[in-house]
Amino acid sequence: MSSVLITGANRGLGLEFARQYAADGWDVVATARNPKGSEELQQLARNKNVSLRVLDVTRDESVKQLAETLGGKPVDLLVLNSAIYTRNGNKLGELNFAGWRESFETNVLGAIRVAEALIENVAASNRKQIVAISTGMGSLQALGSTIEFGIAYQYRTSKAALNMTMSILAKEVEPRGISVVIFSPGWVQTDMGGANAALTPEQSIGGMRKVLEGNPMELTGKFLGYDGETWPW
């Protein structure tokens, strides 16, 4: 049985990742800061192939405890999904520097913190793949075409930094046969994307999963849309 560990699985894209992989019979480890606070996640955990774990990606001790709980359990697919989008203080004269630091702590440091802690679990698996959920708003080249979604200093810069972090990671672990791919999931109907977004979570996650069916090492280091199209950096 293939295994997947998902961060931020209590809602939105993370929850949909957990749903779809559970439905396909994968061994799913769904993590969140407060799994008991998500009724949908609790319902999903009734499946015998789904387990819930507490994880705060911003805390070293929480990540360490998760790694210790897993022991040497192989993780075929590690989905780094946890993220925040601080909406206030995102324009000159009102910049929220505390929120900016929090964005980097969660969106960048949280992702690499988890990847570092679980890299041996990924290495012990058959698939050996890490997926980082980014956004087209983190693309420097696409800034002009995405500015309609907001100035969003905090979110944009943290996701651009995530892209670079994961690109470096991809280079470092490539000799070990570990794949790292970065996704822009599209504009999705989640708490973050809003009800008017173009895609449902089912469409976005279904598209990414289809892309992930390919050879992991052919995907490594790439920044892709949910449909497999290459995103500009």
N, C-alpha and C positions, 0 to 999 in steps of 0.2 A: 504494500500500500504506500503510495506517495504521500509525503507530508508537507504541510504549509503552515508557516507561522505568520500571523498578520498583526501589525501594531495598529492601534486606533480602530479596533474592530467593533466598537460599540454603536456606530452609526455610519451613514453615508457609504462611501466607497469601500471602506474597510469591512463593514457589515455585509455588503453585497459580495465582496471577495469570499468571505466566510460562507455565505449562503451557497454560492455556486460551487465552490470546491467541496463543500459538505455533500451537496446533492450528487456530485460525481464520485462520491465514495472516498475522497481523500481523508487522511488523518489531519484534522484542523485544530491548530492551537490558536485561539482567538484571544488577543490581549487588549486591555484597556485599563485606564487608571481606576475605574470603578465599574467592573463588569456587572455588578448587581444593580447598577443604576439604569441599565438598558433592558427593558422588557423583551425586546426583539432578540437580543443576544441570549437572554435567559431561555427563551423558547427554543432557539437554535441549539443550545447546549443539551437539549433533551435527546438529540441524536447521539448515539453511542460513539460516533467517530469525531465528536467535537468536544474539546476541553477548553475551559476558560482559565486565564491567568491574569493576575494583577500586574500591571506594568506602567510605571511613569517614566517615560523616556528621558526626562530631564534630571532624573536622580540616579547617580551612580549605584547606590545601594539597591535600588529597585531592579535595575538592569542586572546587577550581579546576582541577586536572588533568583531572577528568572533563569539565568544561565545555570545556576547550581541546581535548580529544580529540574531542568531538562537533562542535566548530566551529559551523557554522550549521545543523546537521542539525535539521529540524523534529521536534518531539515532540508528537504529537496528545494523548497522555494521559500525564501524569506522576503516578505512584503513590507517595506518600510513606508507606511502610510500615514502615521501620526503627523498632524500639522495643525497650526492655528493661523487664523487670518484676523489680525487685530484691525478693526475698521476705523477706530477713532485715532486722531492725531496723525493723519496721513497727508497733510499739506503744510507748506511753509507757514510759520507763525503759530502752528498748532502741533508740531511734531511731538509724538509720544515716545521719548527715548527709552523709557522703561519697557513699553510694549515692543519696541524694536529689539531690545535685548532678549526679551521673552520669545520673540519670533525666531531669533537665531538659536536660542537654547533648544527649542522644540524642533524646528524645521530642519536645522543643519546638524547641530551637535547631538540631538536626540537620535537622528538617523545613523550617524557614524558610530555613536556610542553602542547602539544595539548591534550594528554590523560587526564591530570589533569583538564584542562579547560572544557573539554566536558564530563567528567565522569557522570555528572548528566543527560545529554542528552541520553547517552547510557543506564543508569539505568532506564530511563523513557520508554524505548522501550520494545518491545516484545522479541526480540532476544538477546539483551544485549551482543554484541560481539565486541571485538577489535582484529584487525589483524595487526601485525607488519611485514613489509617486511625486512628480514635480508639477509643472504647469507651463503652458505657453507664455504666461505672464513673466516667467523667469528668463525668457529669451531676450538677449540684448538686441539681436537683429529684428525681432518681431515687435519691438516696443511700439513703433508707430501704429501697427495694425491692432494692437491689443490695449492701447491707452484708453479706449472707450470703456474698459472695465474698471478704470480708476487709476489714480496716481499710485496708491498702494506702495509707498516706499518700503514699508516693513516686509510685506509679503513678497514683493518682487525681488528685493535684494536677497532675502533669505533663500528663496528658491533658486536664484542664480548661483548663490554660494553652494546650495545642495548639488546642483548640476556639476559644478567643478569638483566638489568633494567626491561624488560618486564616479566621476571620470578618472580621478586619481586612483580611487579604490580599484576600479576596473583594470587599470594598468598594473597595479601591484599584485593582484590576485590572479591575473590571467595565466601566469606560469603554473599555477596550481589547478588549472582547469575550471576555475570558478568564473561564472558569468555575472556581470552587473549591467542591467539595462535600466534606463531612465524613461519614464512615461509622462507625457502630457495627456491626462484623461479626457480632455475636452471640457466644454461648458456643460456641467451636469446638474441635474435637479436634486441638489442636496441642501443642507442648511447653509453651506458656504456658497453654492452656486445660485440658489434661489429657485422659485417655482417656474420662472420663465425661461430657464436654461433649455438648450437645444436637445440635450440627451437625457435619457433616463439612466439611473445607475446600472440597470440590467444591460443596456446597450453599451455603455462605456466599459464595464468589466468584461462583458462577453467579447468585445472587440480586443481588449488587451489579452485575454486568455487565448484567443485564437492566434494572436501574434506569438505568444509564449509557447505555442505548440511546436514552433520551429526549433532548429538546432541552437541551444543556448549560446555556444561560443560564436555563432554567426551574429548574435544580437549584442554581444558584450561591448560596452562603451558607447552605445548608440542612444540618442535622444529621439524618441519616437512618439507619434500620436497614438491614440487608442486604436486607430485603424491601420497602424503599421507604417504610416507615412513619416519620413524623416523630418524632424523639426529643426529649424535653424538655431544656432547657438546665440 
